[in-house]
Amino acid sequence: MFERSAREKIITKTITWSFLLAVIIFCALLVIGAGNLANNLDRSLIYEGHLGSLALFKLEKMPMSDGGFSASISLTSGTAVYFGLWLLVALVVTGWRIRGQKSPADR
């Protein structure tokens, strides 16, 4: 059977956990935005999710004829930048972890 090297395991684990953290933060911002939009039923019809100055998404609610609301989400180019930056961070951290790993000959 194919055995993965320690280097491959480090790469897989670091990138997986980094991406998972990025998705969790993005979903938390989305939930916060949905909560803010739901609490402003009379006022704002649009909520833009920002991380610093980077616009990640736009939530929009539309009144319906029965008195309720319908909502939609639009991802912005900031979403791609956000996940791209997370990937860059994951690759840098992976490089640091691999560089700090000793080779079998050094042990």
C-alpha positions in Angstrom: 0.0 0.0 0.0 1.1 3.6 -0.6 2.6 5.2 2.5 2.5 9.0 2.8 5.7 10.7 3.9 5.8 12.9 7.0 6.1 15.9 4.6 2.9 15.0 2.8 1.1 14.6 6.1 2.2 18.0 7.3 1.1 19.6 4.0 -2.3 17.9 4.0 -3.0 18.6 7.7 -1.9 22.3 7.6 -3.9 23.2 4.5 -7.0 21.3 5.6 -7.1 22.9 9.0 -6.4 26.4 7.6 -9.2 26.1 5.0 -11.5 24.7 7.7 -10.7 27.8 9.9 -11.3 30.1 7.0 -14.7 28.5 6.3 -15.7 28.7 10.0 -14.8 32.4 10.1 -16.7 33.1 6.9 -19.8 31.3 8.1 -19.7 33.1 11.4 -19.6 36.5 9.6 -22.5 35.3 7.4 -24.6 34.3 10.5 -23.8 37.7 12.1 -24.9 39.4 9.0 -28.1 37.4 8.7 -28.9 38.3 12.3 -28.3 42.0 11.8 -30.4 41.9 8.7 -33.3 40.1 10.4 -33.2 42.5 13.4 -33.5 45.5 11.0 -36.8 44.5 9.5 -38.1 48.1 9.0 -34.8 49.8 8.0 -32.0 48.3 6.0 -32.7 46.0 3.1 -29.0 45.3 2.4 -26.2 44.1 4.7 -22.7 43.9 3.5 -20.3 41.6 5.3 -16.9 43.1 5.8 -13.7 41.8 7.2 -11.8 45.0 7.8 -12.1 46.9 4.5 -12.6 43.7 2.5 -16.3 43.2 1.4 -17.0 39.5 1.5 -20.7 39.2 0.7 -23.9 41.1 0.4 -27.2 39.9 1.9 -30.3 41.4 0.5 -33.9 41.0 1.7 -36.9 41.6 -0.4 -40.4 42.2 1.0 -43.0 39.7 -0.2 -46.7 40.2 -0.9 -47.7 38.2 2.2 -45.8 40.6 4.5 -42.8 38.3 4.9 -39.3 38.6 3.5 -37.2 36.7 1.0 -33.4 36.9 1.3 -30.5 36.4 -1.2 -26.8 36.3 -0.8 -24.2 37.7 -3.4 -20.6 36.8 -3.1 -18.2 39.5 -4.0 -14.7 39.5 -5.5 -13.6 40.0 -1.9 -14.7 36.4 -1.2 -12.1 35.1 -3.6 -9.4 37.4 -2.1 -10.3 36.2 1.4 -9.9 32.5 0.6 -6.8 33.2 -1.6 -5.2 35.0 1.4 -6.0 32.0 3.6 -4.5 29.7 1.1 -1.3 31.9 1.0 -1.1 31.8 4.8 -1.6 28.0 4.8 1.2 27.6 2.2 3.6 29.8 4.2 2.8 28.0 7.5 3.3 24.7 5.7 6.7 25.8 4.4 7.7 26.9 7.9 6.6 23.5 9.4 8.4 21.5 6.6 11.6 23.6 7.0 11.6 23.0 10.7 11.2 19.3 10.3 14.4 17.3 10.6 15.3 14.8 7.9 15.6 11.1 8.9 19.4 11.4 8.4 19.6 14.2 11.0 17.8 12.2 13.7 
